[in-house]
Amino acid sequence: MRNELNLYVLIVALLSMLTGCDDDFLNTKPLNEVSEADVWTDEDLAEAAVTGIYQGLGDGGFDEQMLASLTDEAVFTHAGRGINTVTESRANSDNRGWVNATYDWDDMYRVIRAANIAISELREPQFENTTQAERLLGEALFLRAYYYHQLVRYYGGVPLVSEPLTLDSEFKIPRSTFEASVNFIISDCDEAFGLLDGKSPDPGRATAEAALALKSRILLYAASDLHDIPTASSKSSLIGGFSNPELIGYVSGDQNARWIAALNAAKAVLDLGGFGYELDLTGPVSFEEAKQNYINLSLSGNGGESEAIWSRQFIEDKGDSGTRMGLFNGPNGYHNWAGNAPLQNLIDDYEMMDGSAFDWDNPAHASAPYENRDPRFYATVLYDGADWKPRPSDVTLRDPANQIQTGQYEIIDESGAKVIHFGLDTRQGPIEDWNGTRSGYYMRKFIDPNPSIIDQTDRQEVPWVFFRYTEAIFNYVEALLETGGSEEEARSWLNRIRYRVGMPAIGASGPALMEKYRQERRIEMAFEEQRYHDARRWMIAPETIGQKARIIEISGTLKPGSMVTRYAFDLSDYDYTYTPTELDPGIENRMWLDKSYYVPISRSELNANTTLIQNPGYQ
């Protein structure tokens, strides 16, 4: 009782002191905090608030686990990350498997809410710099459109929230139709373009050109077979039996009209000035120039930066995960992690340099599968015998040649007997074998080849490009072909892309030209988060990303008289055998079910918002 009385006296004394002071004392704001209301009265604080909305971009596609490993581009090396749940079509509302934060439902709506607040406040700015207010409003609109596009291309139609929600708001918002969701994104893109046109923000911030590129992409998706319900239903009984098809596509209207809209949107991007790289060539460049051109494109350097319409910039000292692509994907023989290892499924799709298809039934191809291939192969993949960076100091004596070793090879030991040397970059080798590739390949694309950058410890500043000019070219070509437009024009654009990478012109027409286009898009845009969506929207996923993952096994046998004691790739000493095979199903047993055309909405979201309708094939 005494303690309670003392507390009561203390409270009364404090209240007396407060009421005896200036009333303004009670209204004093903390010196280390800024109220939400104050943010939008100051142009610098408003700028910072809009900058915060970019956090939803994460590291773009530069993650340790990449979207490529959910496709026939790559296999993820390390178990227990939820990748198999997706690739084996085991995902469900209770266990969605790996879902990256850049398209996770919760994460996207969190940044959409931040964008909605900014849009609401900036429509009637409370500071004098109206030019800056317009730019910030344009950025917020673009980012909202981008995040909604992320949701739509994974989930289909989603709840459309255009105003900041408050405690009094109705939170049980049903999914909008796919058509309404696409229209919402287009509207935001159009308004963002008008506000951003003519303004030059800092690198990495949204631009008018980025708004056009986003509009081109979403209209391309909207026109595709997956989202034309009559077409999709004819190809998938699951989609045909879905009771709410309007949530995942168009149930009425003209698909050709949608292709025309996609055509016009792509052409608007092509008409932009100042973008594109080495697209004015009249014939194929040399092999070395071709390889370097593609490296320049993937690293956004040496002129290749002119290709990027909008990108995620990285600063080495900031410590973003996106600066560690070499560590994440490089060879274990360099003390790296081999994260997303290219599959033989992808390797086989690289043409020969003369434009013909690679064929394992061709003895010349089978005996030397890494010779005379599309130069983009050499700029994208590290393969057995490929030259690479200097080995780390503790590995130098094992491989002074600095060549990738992903096979097993005979050598002569100290007693003069033949023994097997397991390559330094294999899962049987002597260096961090748990980090070895499962496919026989490593990713090279996006990894800075500068020998002074030690991927194990150093960081790089290669940007992730969300939209590049070549994507718009592909969008335009696809829409041309789908609408019965000029095949000559389509071939002309495709050949511009091929000439800069040393490949001969395409001469196909009709359905064969469409196949050539799809092949070109697959190879040119490898590991750029295109394949996952393309295979689905074209509805070719069952026979592509649903295939079993294929790998390569390599052996080197000493030629008669060869006395090699320390291995290096050498055709004068070795006969090499290359055997394509399937990945052990105990590691990953890929299977395609049509429910995988969409990502499931999580059980927690379904429970929190009972108006939500789950995607087809999920409970």
PENORUR-V483721 format. One record per pair of residues at least 24 apart in sequence whose ideal C-beta (glycine too) atoms are under 10 Angstrom apart, sorted by the first residue. I is the first residue (numbers start at 1). J is the second residue. Records with the same first field share a line. If there is no record, write none. Layout:
# PENORUR-V483721
I=J ; J
This chain:
# PENORUR-V483721
36=117 ; 121
37=121 ; 126
38=126
39=117 ; 118 ; 121 ; 126
40=117 ; 118 ; 120 ; 121 ; 122 ; 124 ; 125 ; 126 ; 127 ; 133 ; 136
41=121 ; 125 ; 126 ; 127
42=126 ; 127
43=125 ; 126 ; 127 ; 128 ; 129 ; 132 ; 133 ; 136
44=127 ; 129 ; 132
45=127
46=118 ; 121 ; 122 ; 125 ; 126 ; 127 ; 129 ; 132 ; 133 ; 136 ; 137 ; 140
47=129 ; 132 ; 133 ; 135 ; 136 ; 139 ; 205
49=114 ; 117 ; 118 ; 121 ; 122 ; 136 ; 140
50=114 ; 115 ; 117 ; 118 ; 119 ; 121 ; 122 ; 132 ; 135 ; 136 ; 137 ; 138 ; 139 ; 140 ; 143 ; 205 ; 206
51=136 ; 139 ; 202 ; 204 ; 205
52=111 ; 114 ; 115 ; 118
53=110 ; 111 ; 112 ; 113 ; 114 ; 115 ; 116 ; 117 ; 118 ; 119 ; 136 ; 139 ; 140 ; 142 ; 143 ; 144 ; 146 ; 147 ; 206
54=111 ; 114 ; 139 ; 143 ; 146 ; 204 ; 205 ; 206 ; 312
55=101 ; 107 ; 110 ; 111 ; 114
56=101 ; 102 ; 103 ; 104 ; 107 ; 108 ; 109 ; 110 ; 111 ; 112 ; 114 ; 115 ; 143 ; 144 ; 146 ; 147 ; 150
57=101 ; 102 ; 111 ; 143 ; 146 ; 147 ; 150 ; 204 ; 312 ; 322 ; 464 ; 466
58=100 ; 101 ; 102 ; 103 ; 104 ; 107 ; 312 ; 320 ; 321 ; 322 ; 464
59=100 ; 101 ; 102 ; 312 ; 314 ; 320 ; 321 ; 322 ; 323 ; 324 ; 325 ; 464
60=102 ; 311 ; 312 ; 313 ; 314 ; 320 ; 322 ; 463 ; 464 ; 465 ; 466 ; 528 ; 529
61=100 ; 102 ; 312 ; 322 ; 325 ; 446 ; 464 ; 465 ; 466 ; 527 ; 528 ; 529
62=312 ; 314 ; 320 ; 321 ; 322 ; 323 ; 324 ; 325 ; 328 ; 329 ; 446 ; 460 ; 462 ; 463 ; 464
63=98 ; 100 ; 101 ; 102 ; 321 ; 322 ; 324 ; 325 ; 328 ; 339 ; 340 ; 464
64=321 ; 324 ; 325 ; 327 ; 328 ; 329 ; 337 ; 339 ; 340
65=98 ; 100 ; 328 ; 339 ; 340
66=100 ; 325 ; 328 ; 329 ; 339 ; 340 ; 443 ; 446 ; 527 ; 528 ; 529 ; 532
67=98 ; 100 ; 102 ; 103 ; 340 ; 527 ; 528 ; 529 ; 530 ; 531 ; 532 ; 533
68=329 ; 339 ; 340 ; 341 ; 342 ; 343 ; 346 ; 443 ; 445 ; 526 ; 527 ; 528 ; 529 ; 530 ; 531 ; 532
69=98 ; 339 ; 340 ; 341 ; 343 ; 527 ; 532 ; 549 ; 588
70=97 ; 98 ; 100 ; 529 ; 531 ; 532 ; 535 ; 545 ; 596
71=343 ; 345 ; 346 ; 522 ; 526 ; 527 ; 529 ; 530 ; 531 ; 532 ; 533 ; 534 ; 535 ; 536 ; 541 ; 544 ; 545
72=343 ; 344 ; 345 ; 346 ; 349 ; 522 ; 531 ; 532 ; 535 ; 541 ; 543 ; 544 ; 545 ; 546 ; 547 ; 548 ; 549 ; 550 ; 590
73=340 ; 341 ; 342 ; 343 ; 345 ; 346 ; 349 ; 380 ; 443 ; 522 ; 525 ; 526 ; 527 ; 528 ; 529 ; 530 ; 531 ; 532 ; 535 ; 545
74=329 ; 339 ; 340 ; 341 ; 342 ; 343 ; 345 ; 346 ; 438 ; 439 ; 441 ; 443 ; 526 ; 527 ; 531 ; 549
75=339 ; 340 ; 341 ; 342 ; 343 ; 344 ; 345 ; 437 ; 438 ; 439 ; 441 ; 549 ; 550 ; 551 ; 583 ; 587 ; 588 ; 590
76=338 ; 339 ; 340 ; 341 ; 438 ; 587 ; 588
77=328 ; 329 ; 332 ; 337 ; 338 ; 339 ; 340 ; 341 ; 427 ; 434 ; 435 ; 436 ; 437 ; 438 ; 439 ; 442 ; 587
78=337 ; 338 ; 339 ; 434 ; 435 ; 438
79=587 ; 588
81=339
83=340 ; 588
84=587 ; 588 ; 589 ; 590
86=590 ; 596 ; 599
87=545 ; 546 ; 549 ; 588 ; 589 ; 590 ; 591 ; 592 ; 596
88=585 ; 588 ; 589 ; 590 ; 591 ; 592 ; 593 ; 596
89=546 ; 590 ; 591 ; 592 ; 593 ; 594 ; 595 ; 596 ; 617
90=589 ; 591 ; 593 ; 596
91=593 ; 595 ; 596 ; 598 ; 599 ; 600 ; 617 ; 618
92=595 ; 600 ; 602 ; 603 ; 614 ; 617 ; 618 ; 619
93=600 ; 601 ; 602 ; 603 ; 604 ; 605 ; 606 ; 607 ; 614 ; 615 ; 618 ; 619
94=600 ; 602 ; 603 ; 604 ; 618 ; 619
95=600 ; 602 ; 603
96=599 ; 600 ; 601 ; 602 ; 603 ; 618
97=599 ; 600
99=154 ; 599 ; 600 ; 602
100=150 ; 154 ; 529
102=147 ; 150 ; 154 ; 529
103=147 ; 149 ; 150 ; 151 ; 152 ; 153 ; 154 ; 155 ; 529 ; 599
104=150 ; 151 ; 154 ; 599 ; 602
105=150 ; 151 ; 154 ; 155 ; 158 ; 159 ; 599 ; 601 ; 602 ; 604 ; 605 ; 612
106=602 ; 604 ; 605
107=147 ; 150
108=146 ; 147 ; 148 ; 149 ; 150 ; 151 ; 154 ; 155 ; 158
109=147 ; 148 ; 151 ; 158 ; 159 ; 161 ; 165 ; 605
110=147
111=143 ; 144 ; 146 ; 147 ; 150
112=143 ; 144 ; 145 ; 146 ; 147 ; 148 ; 150 ; 151 ; 158 ; 159 ; 160 ; 161 ; 162
113=144 ; 161 ; 163 ; 164 ; 165
114=140 ; 143 ; 144 ; 147 ; 164
115=139 ; 140 ; 141 ; 142 ; 143 ; 144 ; 145 ; 146 ; 147 ; 148 ; 161 ; 162 ; 164 ; 188
116=140 ; 144 ; 161 ; 162 ; 163 ; 164 ; 165
117=163 ; 164 ; 165
118=143 ; 144 ; 164
119=143 ; 144 ; 162 ; 163 ; 164 ; 188 ; 191
120=162 ; 163 ; 164
121=164
122=195
131=198 ; 199
132=199 ; 201
133=195
134=194 ; 195 ; 196 ; 199
135=195 ; 196 ; 198 ; 199 ; 200 ; 201 ; 205 ; 206 ; 207
136=195 ; 196 ; 201 ; 205 ; 206
137=191 ; 192 ; 195 ; 196
138=188 ; 191 ; 192 ; 193 ; 194 ; 195 ; 196 ; 197 ; 199 ; 201 ; 205 ; 206 ; 207 ; 208 ; 211
139=192 ; 195 ; 196 ; 199 ; 201 ; 205 ; 206 ; 207 ; 210 ; 211
140=188 ; 192 ; 195 ; 206
141=187 ; 188 ; 189 ; 190 ; 191 ; 192 ; 193 ; 194 ; 195 ; 196 ; 206 ; 211
142=188 ; 189 ; 191 ; 192 ; 193 ; 195 ; 196 ; 205 ; 206 ; 207 ; 208 ; 210 ; 211 ; 214 ; 310
143=188 ; 192 ; 205 ; 206 ; 210
144=184 ; 185 ; 188 ; 189 ; 192
145=184 ; 185 ; 186 ; 187 ; 188 ; 189 ; 190 ; 191 ; 192 ; 206 ; 210 ; 211 ; 214 ; 215 ; 218
146=185 ; 188 ; 189 ; 192 ; 206 ; 210 ; 211 ; 214 ; 217 ; 218 ; 310 ; 466 ; 467
147=185
148=181 ; 182 ; 184 ; 185 ; 188 ; 218
149=181 ; 182 ; 184 ; 185 ; 186 ; 188 ; 189 ; 214 ; 215 ; 217 ; 218 ; 221
151=181 ; 185 ; 599
152=176 ; 178 ; 181 ; 182 ; 184 ; 185 ; 218 ; 221 ; 222 ; 227 ; 248
153=185 ; 217 ; 218 ; 221 ; 222 ; 227 ; 532 ; 533 ; 536 ; 537 ; 598 ; 599
154=532 ; 533 ; 536 ; 598 ; 599 ; 600 ; 615
155=181 ; 247 ; 248 ; 598 ; 599 ; 600 ; 601 ; 615
156=181 ; 226 ; 227 ; 244 ; 245 ; 246 ; 247 ; 248 ; 249 ; 597 ; 598 ; 599 ; 601 ; 613 ; 615 ; 616
157=181 ; 182 ; 184 ; 244 ; 246 ; 247 ; 248 ; 249 ; 613
158=184 ; 247 ; 601 ; 612
159=605 ; 609 ; 611 ; 612
160=184 ; 185
162=187 ; 188
170=611
171=608 ; 609 ; 611
172=608 ; 609 ; 610 ; 611 ; 612
173=609 ; 611 ; 612
174=247 ; 609 ; 610 ; 611 ; 612 ; 613
175=244 ; 246 ; 247 ; 248 ; 601 ; 609 ; 611 ; 612 ; 613 ; 614 ; 615
176=246 ; 247
177=244 ; 245 ; 246 ; 247 ; 248 ; 249 ; 250 ; 251
178=221 ; 222 ; 227 ; 229 ; 245 ; 246 ; 247 ; 248 ; 249 ; 250 ; 251
179=222 ; 227 ; 246 ; 247 ; 249 ; 250 ; 251 ; 252 ; 253 ; 258
180=246 ; 247
181=218 ; 222 ; 247
182=218 ; 219 ; 221 ; 222 ; 223 ; 227 ; 249 ; 250 ; 258 ; 261
183=218 ; 222
185=214 ; 215 ; 217 ; 218 ; 219 ; 222
186=214 ; 215 ; 218 ; 219 ; 222 ; 261 ; 265
187=215
188=214 ; 215
189=213 ; 214 ; 215 ; 216 ; 217 ; 218 ; 219 ; 265
190=215
193=268
202=313
203=305 ; 308 ; 310 ; 311 ; 313 ; 463
204=310 ; 311 ; 312 ; 313 ; 314 ; 463
205=310 ; 313
206=310
207=309 ; 310 ; 467
208=272
209=268 ; 269 ; 272 ; 273 ; 274 ; 275 ; 309 ; 310 ; 467 ; 469 ; 472
210=269 ; 308 ; 309 ; 310 ; 311 ; 466 ; 467
211=309 ; 310 ; 467
212=265 ; 266 ; 268 ; 269 ; 270 ; 271 ; 272 ; 309 ; 467 ; 472
213=265 ; 266 ; 268 ; 269 ; 272 ; 275 ; 309 ; 310 ; 466 ; 467 ; 468 ; 469 ; 471 ; 472 ; 475
214=265 ; 269 ; 309 ; 310 ; 466 ; 467
215=261 ; 262 ; 264 ; 265 ; 266 ; 268 ; 269
216=261 ; 262 ; 263 ; 264 ; 265 ; 266 ; 267 ; 268 ; 269 ; 270 ; 309 ; 467 ; 471 ; 472 ; 474 ; 475 ; 476 ; 479
217=262 ; 265 ; 266 ; 269 ; 466 ; 467 ; 471 ; 472 ; 475 ; 530 ; 533
218=262 ; 265
219=258 ; 259 ; 260 ; 261 ; 262 ; 263 ; 264 ; 265 ; 266 ; 475 ; 479
220=258 ; 259 ; 261 ; 262 ; 263 ; 265 ; 266 ; 471 ; 472 ; 474 ; 475 ; 476 ; 478 ; 479 ; 482 ; 533 ; 534 ; 537
221=258 ; 262 ; 475 ; 533 ; 534 ; 536 ; 537
222=249 ; 250 ; 255 ; 258 ; 259 ; 261 ; 262 ; 537
223=250 ; 255 ; 256 ; 257 ; 258 ; 259 ; 260 ; 261 ; 262 ; 263 ; 265 ; 475 ; 478 ; 479 ; 482 ; 483 ; 537
224=249 ; 255 ; 258 ; 259 ; 262 ; 478 ; 482 ; 533 ; 534 ; 536 ; 537 ; 538 ; 539
225=249 ; 255 ; 482 ; 536 ; 537 ; 538 ; 539 ; 540
226=533 ; 535 ; 536 ; 537 ; 538 ; 539 ; 541 ; 597 ; 598
227=255 ; 258 ; 537
228=253 ; 254 ; 255 ; 256 ; 258 ; 259
229=253 ; 255
230=255
231=255 ; 539
232=537 ; 539 ; 594 ; 597
234=539
235=539 ; 540 ; 542 ; 594
236=539 ; 541 ; 542 ; 594 ; 595 ; 597 ; 616 ; 617
237=594
238=593 ; 594 ; 595 ; 597 ; 615 ; 616 ; 617
239=539 ; 594 ; 595 ; 597 ; 598 ; 616 ; 617
240=594 ; 616
241=616 ; 617
242=613 ; 615 ; 616 ; 617
243=613 ; 616
244=613 ; 614 ; 615 ; 616
245=616
247=598 ; 612 ; 613 ; 614 ; 615 ; 616
248=597 ; 598 ; 615 ; 616
255=482 ; 483
256=482 ; 483 ; 484
257=483
258=479 ; 482 ; 483
259=478 ; 479 ; 480 ; 481 ; 482 ; 483 ; 484 ; 485
260=479 ; 482 ; 483 ; 485
261=479
262=475 ; 476 ; 478 ; 479 ; 480 ; 482 ; 483
263=475 ; 476 ; 477 ; 478 ; 479 ; 480 ; 481 ; 482 ; 483 ; 485
264=476 ; 479
265=472 ; 475 ; 476 ; 479
266=471 ; 472 ; 473 ; 474 ; 475 ; 476 ; 477 ; 478 ; 479 ; 480
267=472 ; 475 ; 476 ; 479 ; 480
268=472 ; 476
269=309 ; 467 ; 469 ; 471 ; 472 ; 473 ; 475 ; 476
270=469 ; 472 ; 473 ; 475 ; 476 ; 493
271=472
272=309 ; 469 ; 472
274=306 ; 309 ; 469
275=306 ; 307 ; 308 ; 309 ; 467 ; 468 ; 469 ; 470 ; 472
276=306 ; 307 ; 309 ; 468 ; 469 ; 470 ; 472 ; 473 ; 496 ; 500
277=302 ; 303 ; 304 ; 305 ; 306 ; 307 ; 308 ; 468 ; 469 ; 470 ; 497 ; 500
278=303 ; 304 ; 306 ; 307 ; 496 ; 497 ; 499 ; 500 ; 501
279=306 ; 307 ; 469 ; 470 ; 473 ; 493 ; 496 ; 497 ; 499 ; 500
280=496 ; 499 ; 500
281=495 ; 496 ; 497 ; 498 ; 499 ; 500 ; 502
282=495 ; 496 ; 499
283=495 ; 499 ; 502 ; 504 ; 505
284=353 ; 355 ; 375 ; 495 ; 498 ; 499 ; 500 ; 501 ; 502 ; 503 ; 504 ; 505
285=375 ; 499 ; 500 ; 501 ; 502 ; 503
286=375 ; 502
287=353 ; 372 ; 375 ; 378 ; 501 ; 502
288=375 ; 378 ; 502
289=375 ; 500 ; 501 ; 502
290=353 ; 374 ; 375 ; 376 ; 378 ; 379 ; 498 ; 499 ; 500 ; 501 ; 502 ; 503
291=374 ; 375 ; 376 ; 377 ; 378 ; 379 ; 380 ; 501 ; 502
292=375 ; 379 ; 501
293=375 ; 376 ; 379 ; 499 ; 500 ; 501 ; 502
294=374 ; 375 ; 376 ; 377 ; 378 ; 379 ; 380 ; 445 ; 500 ; 501 ; 502 ; 523 ; 524
295=375 ; 376 ; 378 ; 379 ; 380 ; 444 ; 445 ; 447 ; 448 ; 449
296=379 ; 500
297=376 ; 379 ; 445 ; 465 ; 468 ; 469 ; 470 ; 500 ; 501 ; 524
298=376 ; 379 ; 380 ; 444 ; 445 ; 446 ; 447 ; 448 ; 462 ; 465 ; 526 ; 527 ; 528
299=379 ; 445 ; 446 ; 447 ; 448 ; 449 ; 450 ; 460 ; 461 ; 462 ; 463
300=446 ; 461 ; 462 ; 463 ; 464 ; 465 ; 468
301=448 ; 461 ; 462 ; 463
304=465 ; 468
305=463 ; 465
306=468 ; 469
307=465 ; 467 ; 468 ; 469 ; 470 ; 471
308=463 ; 464 ; 465 ; 466 ; 467 ; 468 ; 469
309=465 ; 466 ; 467 ; 468 ; 469 ; 470 ; 471 ; 472
310=463 ; 465 ; 466 ; 467 ; 468
311=462 ; 463 ; 464 ; 465 ; 466 ; 467 ; 468
312=463 ; 464 ; 465 ; 466
313=461 ; 462 ; 463 ; 464
314=459 ; 460 ; 461 ; 462 ; 463 ; 464
315=459 ; 461
316=453 ; 458 ; 459 ; 460 ; 461
317=459 ; 461
318=459 ; 461
319=459
320=459 ; 461
321=459
322=446 ; 459 ; 460 ; 461 ; 462 ; 463 ; 464
323=448 ; 458 ; 459 ; 460 ; 461 ; 462
324=455 ; 456 ; 457 ; 458 ; 459 ; 460
325=443 ; 445 ; 446 ; 447 ; 448 ; 455 ; 459 ; 460 ; 462 ; 464
326=389 ; 443 ; 444 ; 446 ; 447 ; 448 ; 449 ; 453 ; 454 ; 455 ; 456 ; 457 ; 458 ; 459 ; 460 ; 462
327=447 ; 454 ; 455 ; 456 ; 457 ; 458 ; 459 ; 460
328=443 ; 446 ; 447 ; 455
329=382 ; 437 ; 442 ; 443 ; 444 ; 445 ; 446 ; 447 ; 455 ; 527
330=382 ; 388 ; 389 ; 425 ; 435 ; 442 ; 443 ; 444 ; 447 ; 455 ; 456
331=382 ; 386 ; 388 ; 389 ; 391 ; 404 ; 405 ; 406 ; 423 ; 424 ; 425 ; 426 ; 429 ; 431 ; 432 ; 435 ; 436 ; 437 ; 441 ; 442 ; 443 ; 455
332=424 ; 425 ; 426 ; 427 ; 429 ; 430 ; 431 ; 432 ; 433 ; 434 ; 435 ; 436 ; 437 ; 442
333=388 ; 391 ; 392 ; 395 ; 398 ; 399 ; 403 ; 404 ; 405 ; 406 ; 423 ; 424 ; 425 ; 426 ; 429 ; 430 ; 431 ; 432 ; 433 ; 435 ; 436 ; 442
334=388 ; 389 ; 390 ; 391 ; 392 ; 395 ; 399 ; 402 ; 404 ; 424 ; 425 ; 431 ; 432 ; 435 ; 442 ; 454 ; 455 ; 456
335=391 ; 392 ; 394 ; 395 ; 431 ; 432 ; 435 ; 454 ; 455 ; 456 ; 457
336=392 ; 425 ; 432 ; 435 ; 442 ; 447 ; 454 ; 455 ; 456
337=432 ; 434 ; 435 ; 436 ; 455 ; 456
338=425 ; 427 ; 432 ; 434 ; 435 ; 436 ; 437 ; 438 ; 439 ; 441 ; 442 ; 443
339=435 ; 437 ; 442 ; 443
340=437 ; 439 ; 442 ; 443 ; 527
341=381 ; 382 ; 406 ; 436 ; 437 ; 438 ; 439 ; 440 ; 441 ; 442 ; 443 ; 549 ; 551 ; 583
342=377 ; 380 ; 381 ; 382 ; 383 ; 437 ; 439 ; 440 ; 441 ; 442 ; 443 ; 444 ; 445 ; 526 ; 527 ; 551 ; 552
343=438 ; 439 ; 440 ; 441 ; 547 ; 548 ; 549 ; 550 ; 551 ; 552 ; 583
344=369 ; 439 ; 440 ; 441 ; 549 ; 550 ; 551 ; 552 ; 553 ; 578 ; 580 ; 581 ; 582 ; 583
345=439 ; 544 ; 545 ; 547 ; 548 ; 549 ; 550 ; 551 ; 580 ; 590
346=377 ; 380 ; 381 ; 439 ; 441 ; 522 ; 523 ; 526 ; 527 ; 531 ; 550
347=373 ; 377 ; 380 ; 381 ; 383 ; 439 ; 440 ; 441 ; 550 ; 551 ; 552 ; 580
348=550 ; 552 ; 580
349=374 ; 377 ; 519 ; 522 ; 523 ; 526 ; 544
350=374 ; 375 ; 376 ; 377 ; 378 ; 380 ; 381 ; 519 ; 522 ; 523 ; 526
351=376 ; 377 ; 498 ; 503 ; 504 ; 516 ; 519 ; 520 ; 523
352=503
353=377 ; 502 ; 503 ; 504
354=503 ; 504
355=498 ; 503 ; 504 ; 505 ; 506 ; 507 ; 516
356=504
357=519
360=578 ; 579 ; 580
365=578
366=577 ; 578 ; 579 ; 580
367=575 ; 576 ; 577 ; 578
368=571 ; 576 ; 578
369=552 ; 554 ; 576 ; 578 ; 580
370=552 ; 576 ; 578
374=498 ; 501 ; 502 ; 503 ; 520 ; 523 ; 524
375=500 ; 501 ; 502 ; 503
376=445 ; 498 ; 501 ; 502 ; 503 ; 523 ; 524 ; 526
377=444 ; 501 ; 523 ; 526
378=444
379=444 ; 445 ; 449 ; 501
380=441 ; 443 ; 444 ; 445 ; 446 ; 523 ; 524 ; 526 ; 527
381=439 ; 441 ; 442 ; 443 ; 444 ; 445 ; 526 ; 527
382=406 ; 425 ; 437 ; 441 ; 442 ; 443 ; 444 ; 445 ; 447
383=440 ; 441 ; 442 ; 444 ; 552 ; 554
384=409 ; 423 ; 425 ; 426 ; 440 ; 441 ; 552 ; 554 ; 556 ; 569 ; 576 ; 578
385=423 ; 554 ; 556 ; 568 ; 569 ; 570 ; 571 ; 574 ; 576
386=441 ; 442 ; 444 ; 569
387=449 ; 569
388=425 ; 442 ; 444 ; 447 ; 449 ; 451
389=447 ; 448 ; 449 ; 450 ; 451 ; 452 ; 453 ; 454 ; 455
390=451 ; 452 ; 454
391=424 ; 431
392=431 ; 454 ; 455 ; 456 ; 457
393=454
394=431
395=424 ; 430 ; 431
397=566
398=424 ; 429 ; 430 ; 431 ; 566 ; 567
399=423 ; 424 ; 425 ; 431 ; 566 ; 567 ; 568
400=566 ; 568
401=566 ; 567 ; 568 ; 569 ; 570
402=451 ; 568
403=567 ; 568 ; 569 ; 570
404=437 ; 440 ; 441 ; 442 ; 444 ; 569
405=429 ; 554 ; 556 ; 567 ; 568 ; 569
406=436 ; 437 ; 439 ; 440 ; 441 ; 442 ; 551 ; 552 ; 553 ; 554
407=440 ; 552 ; 553 ; 554 ; 555 ; 556 ; 567 ; 569 ; 574 ; 576 ; 577 ; 578
408=553 ; 554 ; 555 ; 556 ; 567
409=554 ; 555 ; 556 ; 557 ; 558 ; 564 ; 567 ; 568 ; 569 ; 570 ; 573 ; 574 ; 576
410=555 ; 556 ; 557 ; 558 ; 559 ; 562 ; 564 ; 567 ; 573 ; 574 ; 575
411=556 ; 558 ; 562 ; 563 ; 564 ; 565 ; 566 ; 567 ; 573 ; 574
412=558 ; 562 ; 563 ; 564 ; 565 ; 566
413=565
414=565
416=563 ; 565
418=557 ; 558 ; 564
420=555 ; 556
421=556 ; 564 ; 565 ; 566 ; 567
422=567
423=554 ; 556 ; 567 ; 569
424=567
426=554
437=551 ; 552
438=549 ; 551 ; 583 ; 584 ; 587 ; 588
439=549 ; 550 ; 551 ; 552 ; 583
440=550 ; 551 ; 552 ; 553 ; 554 ; 578 ; 579 ; 580 ; 581
441=551 ; 552
443=526 ; 527
444=527
445=526 ; 527 ; 528
446=527 ; 528
464=528 ; 529
465=528
466=528 ; 529
468=524 ; 525 ; 528
470=496 ; 497 ; 500 ; 520 ; 521 ; 524 ; 525 ; 528
471=521 ; 524 ; 525 ; 528 ; 530
473=497 ; 520 ; 521 ; 524
474=517 ; 518 ; 520 ; 521 ; 524 ; 525 ; 530 ; 534
475=521
477=513 ; 514 ; 516 ; 517 ; 520 ; 521
478=514 ; 517 ; 518 ; 521 ; 534 ; 538
480=513 ; 517
481=510 ; 511 ; 513 ; 514 ; 517 ; 518
482=514
487=513 ; 514
490=514 ; 516 ; 517
491=516 ; 517
493=517
494=520 ; 521 ; 524
495=520
497=521 ; 523 ; 524
498=523 ; 524
514=538
518=544
535=592 ; 597
536=596 ; 597 ; 598
537=597
539=594 ; 597
541=592 ; 594 ; 596 ; 597
542=591 ; 592 ; 593 ; 594 ; 596
543=592
544=592
545=590 ; 592 ; 596
546=590 ; 591 ; 592 ; 593 ; 594 ; 596
547=582 ; 590 ; 591 ; 592
548=581 ; 582 ; 583 ; 585 ; 588 ; 589 ; 590 ; 591
549=582 ; 583 ; 584 ; 585 ; 587 ; 588 ; 589 ; 590
550=580 ; 581 ; 582 ; 583
551=579 ; 580 ; 581 ; 582 ; 583 ; 584 ; 587
552=578 ; 579 ; 580 ; 581
553=577 ; 578 ; 579 ; 580 ; 581
554=578 ; 579
555=579
593=617
